[in-house]
């Protein structure tokens, strides 16, 4: 499973990444977490508002910080 954190590296993006890492750890999921910071790559996901999170190419949230509990339901 590939989890992509989409954003330019702001504090909200870092918080979303931390929540994703916590969810993966608690769920003991086999997942790779990558950060995508290039605007053209982010737009290819159809995301217009960051931070955003995508799992295996499917955007799960955009423009907000998902909680680790919410992320666990997507894993």
C-alpha positions as a printed Julia matrix, in Angstrom:
75×3 Matrix{Float64}:
   0.0    0.0     0.0
   1.27   3.46   -0.87
   0.16   6.5     1.12
   0.91   9.87   -0.44
   0.93  13.08    1.56
   0.28  15.9    -0.88
   1.42  19.37    0.12
   4.19  21.92    0.0
   5.61  21.09    3.42
   3.63  23.46    5.64
   2.84  22.67    9.27
  -0.56  21.23    8.3
   1.12  18.86    5.83
   3.54  17.74    8.54
   0.66  17.13   10.96
  -1.18  15.02    8.34
   1.99  13.0     7.74
   2.41  12.42   11.48
  -1.21  11.26   11.75
  -0.7    8.9     8.8
   2.46   7.43   10.35
   0.65   6.93   13.66
  -2.28   5.19   11.92
   0.05   2.87    9.99
   1.96   2.02   13.17
  -1.17   1.38   15.26
  -2.81  -0.69   12.52
   0.49  -2.49   11.82
  -0.21  -1.9     8.13
   2.35  -2.68    5.46
   2.46   0.77    3.89
   4.96   3.11    2.31
   4.46   6.8     3.08
   5.72   9.3     0.52
   5.58  13.08    0.43
   4.65  14.79   -2.81
   5.56  18.48   -2.78
   5.71  19.38   -6.48
   2.62  21.4    -7.42
   2.29  19.83  -10.88
   2.36  16.33   -9.32
  -0.26  17.37   -6.74
  -2.53  18.73   -9.48
  -2.32  15.39  -11.31
  -4.2   13.9    -8.35
  -6.96  16.45   -8.95
  -6.19  18.13   -5.62
  -6.72  21.88   -5.5
  -6.43  22.33   -1.73
  -3.67  20.96    0.48
  -2.87  19.13    2.61
  -4.29  16.02    1.03
  -3.86  12.29    1.5
  -4.11   9.6    -1.15
  -3.98   5.84   -0.7
  -2.93   3.8    -3.73
  -3.69   6.81   -5.95
  -7.18   7.48   -4.55
  -7.59  10.82   -2.77
  -9.18  10.26    0.65
  -9.14  13.83    1.96
  -8.17  17.28    0.73
  -7.87  20.68    2.36
  -7.89  19.36    5.92
  -5.94  17.3     8.42
  -7.44  13.83    8.8
  -7.07  12.31   12.26
  -5.12   9.11   12.76
  -8.38   7.39   13.73
  -9.99   8.42   10.44
  -6.93   7.33    8.45
  -7.04   3.91   10.13
 -10.54   3.35    8.7
  -9.11   3.85    5.2
  -6.24   1.38    5.63
